[in-house]
Amino acid sequence: MTIKDSFSLAYRTVRSNRLRTGITVAIIAFGIMALIGIITAIQAMNEGLRNSFSTMGANGFTISYKERFRFNDDNDNGDADKTKKAKKSNLDKPIQLNEAETFKEKFHYPAAVSISLGGYSNYEIHYEDKKTNPNVRMNGGDENYLAVNGFTIEAGRNLTPADVHSGRNVCLLGSDVATKLFGQLKDKAVDKFVNVGGKPYRVIGILKSKGSSALLRADNVIITSYNNVRATGFGASSFLIGVLADDISLVDGAVNEATAVFRSVRKLLPTDTDNFVIEKSDKLAATFISLLGSIQAAAAAIGLITLIGAAIGLMNIMLVSVNERTREVGLIKALGGKRSNIRQQFLFESVIISLLGALFGIVLGVIIGNVFAMLLKAGFAIPWAWVIAGIIICSGVGLLAGIWPAVKASRLNPITALRYE
């Protein structure tokens, strides 16, 4: 009896027990589907995040105030200067407008500086009988805000210093907002008036799409001047300063210069620690991606636990199969079949069932993961490394689950087996 004969017999046995095979395949498939599906969605979200942050550029960074409870704050760790002391009074000191404007005046470096103020994030924008969902974010900026944050104007014009100084009701619409209100004629939205929070705003520009991800809805925004946001009373408590160096090689120098200038603006003593935080755009992306990495690790653990349960179920079914086919095993031995032939047949059955489960699970996982990613406006992704790992894992599951039933079947006494009822 050759290996080919053992495989052929195992395949026919699997086909003849379709219900039992289908249930076992489904158990394994759901485990792989959960694993591959979640990892596929996370990988697509990772790509979306990288693309979203790359629009700002690796040569950009932001200056924000140091909050008392700040996630992933590593500014006071071992890299900090131990000779400087941290004052509790230095914490939770928002950046005031005069500080941001003074920094912009004093920062003389090959870089663009933008002052911004985050506004209300649940606006519903109206134009005639059309309206957006109540989830549009308003940001206040200056004439450099678009360049520093990677926005490009599709139609109309940018904010001017006069717009910023006066705080008048003018705005630029993100691509999603413009499409929702004006459809395919969004280029003609310039000079139209939209209603934002019960106030009329004149549209001076339409922004090109930056693309959106699960965590960043870059096109679902409306941008006005920071003085306008401040006047609404719904602005953030602290201004944000964005800096975009002219070249990536100048970033480190720009960070050092910005630190020195802003320490002077904040009137810190040489012995005081910084009461502000400078973060590069690539660090922000890494922070979000690390969060998704933690979710991916948890998903992998859940998938592996499910596969362990599937392996136990597969072993149980194979043991039942051994009992059901005791006389068949006795007949094979009586005709000259060896123990190795019996073991091969049962191991082949176990591996075939596992690989069928892997195949269906991987296909379903990739489909479901990408459907979920599309709903979150992330890209398409196939985690090839995990697909290969899933096949290897399922092969291992099949072997481990089939070893004991195969050994048990191969040890049956042919005379006793033939008499088994």
Buried (B, 14 or more C-beta within 10 A) or exposed (E): BEEEEBBEBBBEBBEEBEEBBEEBBBBBBBBBBBBBBBBBBBBBBBBBBBBBBEBBBBBBBBBBBBBEEBEEEEBEEEEEEEEBEBBEEBBBBEBBBEBBBBBBEBBEBEBBBBBBBBBBBEBEBBBEEEBBEEEBBBBBBBBBBBBBBBBEBBBBEBBBEEBBEEBBBBBBBBBBBBBBBBEEEBEBBBEBBBBBBEEEBEBBBBBEBBBBBBBBBBBBBBBBBBBBBBBBEBBBEBBBBBBBBEEEEBBEEBBEBBBEBBBEBBEBEEEBBBBBBBBBBBBBBBEBBEBBEEBBEEBBEBBEEBBEBBBEBBBEBBBEBBEEBBBBBBBBBEEEBEBEBBBBBBBBBBBBBBBBBBBBBBBBBBBBBBEBBEEBBBBEBBBEEBBEBBBEBBBBBBBBBBBBBBBBBBEBEBEEBBEBE
